[in-house]
Amino acid sequence: MPTISFDGKAVEVNEEGFLDRPQEWDRGVAAALAKDQEGIESLSKEHWAVIEFIRTYYIEHGNAPMVRNLCQSTHSTLRQIYELFPSGPAKGACKLAGLPKPDGCV
């Protein structure tokens, strides 16, 4: 299984770059995934607002938010979400938030 290494720590990811064990997520993991998997050198406050909303929603509801809910709750347009996460809200944002790969429309 592939791994992401940072700060003397290594976490396993699946073939698509999602965490194998989501409980290992922390901000350092998110930053390492951003750089290694998504080509994002540093996470801005806008990135963190989206990531934190997705994580909170997932913890409360057991699934990722729908795109419309994500945009409304973070006061972002879909274009802005794609500017922050070029691979999209499901693949990029959910991956950095430490969620499993969503099945449906995020």
C-alpha positions in Angstrom: 0.0 0.0 0.0 1.4 3.5 -0.9 2.3 5.8 2.0 2.7 9.5 2.5 5.7 10.5 4.7 6.1 13.8 6.5 7.6 15.0 9.8 8.9 11.6 10.6 5.5 10.1 10.3 4.0 7.8 7.5 0.4 7.2 6.8 -1.0 4.7 4.3 -3.2 5.7 1.4 -5.2 3.7 -1.1 -4.4 3.7 -4.8 -6.4 6.9 -5.3 -4.7 8.7 -2.4 -7.4 8.5 0.2 -6.4 7.7 3.7 -6.5 3.9 4.5 -7.2 4.7 8.1 -9.2 8.0 8.4 -8.7 8.1 12.1 -5.1 9.0 11.4 -6.1 12.4 10.0 -4.8 15.6 11.4 -3.8 19.0 9.9 -0.3 17.7 9.2 -1.8 14.8 7.2 -4.0 17.2 5.3 -1.1 19.4 4.4 1.0 16.4 3.3 -1.9 15.0 1.2 -2.4 18.5 -0.4 1.2 18.7 -1.4 1.8 15.0 -2.4 -1.6 14.1 -3.9 -3.1 17.4 -5.1 -0.1 19.6 -5.9 -1.2 22.3 -3.4 1.8 23.7 -1.8 0.1 25.3 1.2 -3.4 25.4 2.5 -5.1 28.8 2.9 -7.8 29.8 5.3 -10.2 29.2 2.5 -9.0 25.7 2.1 -9.3 25.1 5.8 -12.9 26.5 5.9 -13.9 23.9 3.3 -12.0 21.1 4.9 -13.3 21.8 8.3 -16.9 22.1 7.1 -16.6 18.7 5.3 -15.1 17.0 8.3 -17.7 18.4 10.7 -20.5 17.4 8.3 -19.1 13.9 7.9 -18.8 13.4 11.7 -22.4 14.7 12.3 -24.1 12.9 9.3 -21.9 9.9 8.4 -21.4 11.0 4.8 -20.0 13.9 2.8 -22.1 17.0 2.1 -23.8 17.5 -1.2 -22.0 20.1 -3.4 -24.8 22.6 -3.1 -24.7 22.3 0.8 -20.9 22.7 0.7 -21.1 25.9 -1.4 -23.9 27.4 0.6 -22.4 26.7 4.0 -18.9 27.9 3.0 -20.2 30.9 1.0 -18.3 29.7 -2.0 -19.2 29.2 -5.6 -18.5 25.9 -7.3 -15.9 27.7 -9.4 -14.2 28.8 -6.2 -14.2 25.2 -4.8 -12.6 24.0 -8.0 -10.0 26.8 -7.8 -9.1 25.7 -4.3 -9.3 21.9 -5.1 -8.6 21.4 -8.8 -9.5 17.8 -8.7 -12.9 18.8 -7.3 -14.9 18.6 -4.0 -15.2 14.8 -4.0 -11.7 13.8 -5.0 -9.7 16.7 -3.7 -11.5 18.3 -0.8 -12.8 15.1 0.7 -9.4 13.5 0.4 -7.7 16.3 2.3 -10.5 16.2 4.9 -9.5 12.6 5.6 -12.9 11.1 4.4 -13.3 7.9 2.5 -13.9 8.4 -1.2 -17.5 9.5 -1.5 -19.9 7.3 -3.5 -22.3 9.9 -4.8 -22.4 13.5 -5.7 -20.5 15.6 -3.2 
